[in-house]
């Protein structure tokens, strides 16, 4: 009776992933190590073979390592980049089979069941993997077995493939540590004299389970295939790009917009399936003569409604030089934000939507950052009493508090002639002769010493609200530490 | 005679108006305070003079104000036309530095009519456009005897009106009630 193909799993282990990644970019001839700060000591995190030959080891303090090997080159480790690199490798490994998962922080696990023959058999596939990774400058150890546990053990402790159905015969001579056990459990088992997997498999199960818990036997069963173990393939991040290739080149604006409408429909359906909304979109128009032009659109808030996004492109598409014609359109959502599905209600007003649409449309003309709103800031300094933030990337918040009247317009301080601590009776400002009818003040504002601000170098300011006989109400200040009078604002 | 609120106040909707003089910014702030909804304020980005939201808070909630920094006046007018035609903001204010031709002025009027929103141009004195619906000269007036609170006395003079008469009033903004009071000119 035929019972299908036996499962075959490859485990890839990159023993020097971190240092290989760095050395790929900057090759070093001699001993090299990456250093990670653990606690308050710098310890070796990953070494190249030359450094290992010098007797250095992982986890060794950097100062010791330098004493052993004075010509050691070291660089700080970057675990985040290493993890990113492993994800890149995972994506690359899908060339062998679709079912690739991460295994620890330096390994991959591939379920190659039914895929090996595409590469000419298992041996040829492993050789191909080795060759490609060696060319990429990565040292790798491969294990091939019937189960994930067996492949893991073979990759780390006994390099090489196990024949289908080999089971204990392939793993038996490997040490206990090959079973993915906790280090202390491994040590305890070794103290009992159980040094190999064979020895463990031959022991009575009940006392082992009683002493070490079910984990040890579970791992053993997983390695031998008695208990199934799943491989979780890493999820592909959704790709928000669509394209349209045309048999004949087009050039009219209406045609491009019609093509774009089709692309938008597909893209928005994709966005909706992921409950996401586009924040920035790029339309690339490829011309017949291989030239390409981009139209970029940024939105005031995430959207996935084709009818709202399409008009935003009109201005950009109108400015495109079609040349001899456009034969390929590509639309990509370059910036995507989550946008959950919402209940449509008759109560909600559409004013916010309309305003955001208007901001998006004006943003295509003058730039989305140039449409701003004011946010309150906690400072007595008049220029810092508010923040200016792009309206598309901020929400109105906070309360506006002013204990004293503040001018409606502010400008950089403009010096006027004046002496003494009280406002001058007559002064000239912006070529106007003004005479003071009433001055209210002073209101002393001290500079914020914790912030460096050139405008406040002159020290304290005594602010006066001055009403001129002509009617204009100005905001003057006097700097007592550095005598001088300035106009900084005008009241309504 | 008890002075009454100007008949052409608040500004007629779906039209573009002009204001000049030293009190024009205050005039725009008071107009914005009378409307609900967002206000779009267009200014040229290179100008150092800015609107102070802390001072604006005496008139309206600064969260309602959106400021668009434009490169030059042409771009500002284009943005204003688009915003007026859209109608999502009930008031669009622009600060102009150069006189407005009849064509752009008329275009703004048509856009305001299409979007049913009001436009207000803050212009330098004497640079009015023929297309404007009304033109106001606003100047702060020295108040020899200010009442309690920090009220501001202004003189509003309407110097052009396409559909009404001219006139002049003295007004005062009531900070606490956020209301405009018309006061008889001093000396009458």
Interface residues (C-beta under 8 A of the other chain):
Chain A: X351 X354 X355 X357 X358 X359 X361 X362 X365 X366 X370 X371 X372 X373 X374 X376 X382 X385 X386 X388 X391 X396 X397 X400 X402 X405 X406 X407 X408 X409 X410 X411 X412 X437 X438 X467 X468 X469 X470 X471 X472 X473 X489 X490 X491 X492
Chain B: X22 X23 X25 X26 X29 X37 X38 X45 X48 X49 X50 X51 X52 X53 X54 X55 X56 X57 X58 X59 X61 X62 X63 X64 X65 X66 X67 X68 X69 X70 X71 X75 X78 X79 X82 X83 X86 X87 X88 X89 X139 X140 X141 X142 X143 X144 X150 X152 X153 X154 X155 X173
